[in-house]
Amino acid sequence: MNLFTYPDVAGKRHLRRYVKAALLIAFVLGIIAIYAGAQRQEIRSVLEATPVSVADILPSWTPSPEPVQPSATPTPNPDVTPTAPPCPTDPEEWTLADLFTSQNYKRIYPDCVYDGLARTVAWTLASQALGYTGLEAGQVLGFSEIPYVAEMDGLITGMTDTRGPIPISLNSFITHPDFRSWVLDDSGQTDVTYTLRGCYRTYTITGTEKNSWGDYPVICTLSRDAVASWGVFSLGEKQFANSSGEKTMYRTFVMYGYTSNGVWTLIGEQKDVVMPIEDLEQIDGDRRFMRDSHGINTPWDAAWLNATYGLTSQPLPTDWQLHTDPAEMQAIMGEFNAYLAQTTGDGP
């Protein structure tokens, strides 16, 4: 008994404290056991009960004689297509971001600005390598006038990848309305690819002063890679086919300037800057790298021209491979100079 009780001074016994705590715990556990048993019995009665129809359980409901109409939900109109915001045509609204591979060349944002540039590149490719006249290519591509005006002095102020602004010498292109030219590889196909290198503004800002030094607000430079075995030229009844006797692979650099309203113009090809191509796999890697840097998904070549604008090469002149006499090319140049003298007074 001394384990569970103790006597007070009057000899009356009382429960020890730990005994009281044990009894309290036992009481609480008993309450919990009783509650758990009741819950098990309720669940068992539900599981073993006879199935009852839902209609007998749910309260009765009578629909209102005038049901409340649901709120109107807009119905999509299949004839209406959401329109994207227009591409900005003011170059001051463009962002020219740095390219870590270049000191001067930039990437333009938003990407839609490149659509206008691509259209002028398409004109260049069609009129210089696939046998279209400048007017034909311009009409097919939606130009109101051909996007090229030759720089009469053969110079323009621009930048290279690492230098600028500096004077850059240009090669001019023949712009006679009937002139056609093709660039062909060994298989008789056009293998010419344009790759965007980068763009730049033609002004500098010193403090709050803006100093413009270019004829166009923005200029872009592209590389032009050509794999060529033949160059074929035609003007009226005169044809000339030039072949070096072997396949040549070379890279040149072409400049384009922004004019207005989303239109770009061909400025010209940099003179005396020709790089021989020796490793096509390396060149392909360079093209992919530059394409990804500018967010342009496809190379600008003959396959792209066909897929995007539906243009294929114009038919070559009959027996074109037989027209290898240099005198025929001299005759073509004579026609061009006569046209130039007639239209501008700048002929020889």
Secondary structure as UniProt FT lines:
FT   TURN            2..4
FT   STRAND          5..7
FT   TURN            9..10
FT   STRAND          13..15
FT   HELIX           17..47
FT   HELIX           54..57
FT   TURN            78..79
FT   HELIX           91..93
FT   STRAND          95..98
FT   TURN            100..101
FT   STRAND          106..109
FT   TURN            111..112
FT   HELIX           113..129
FT   HELIX           134..140
FT   TURN            141..142
FT   TURN            152..153
FT   STRAND          155..158
FT   STRAND          166..171
FT   TURN            177..178
FT   STRAND          179..184
FT   TURN            186..187
FT   STRAND          192..201
FT   STRAND          203..206
FT   TURN            207..208
FT   STRAND          209..212
FT   STRAND          218..235
FT   TURN            236..237
FT   STRAND          238..260
FT   TURN            261..262
FT   STRAND          263..270
FT   TURN            271..272
FT   STRAND          275..276
FT   HELIX           280..294
FT   HELIX           302..309
FT   TURN            318..319
FT   HELIX           320..322
FT   HELIX           326..344
//
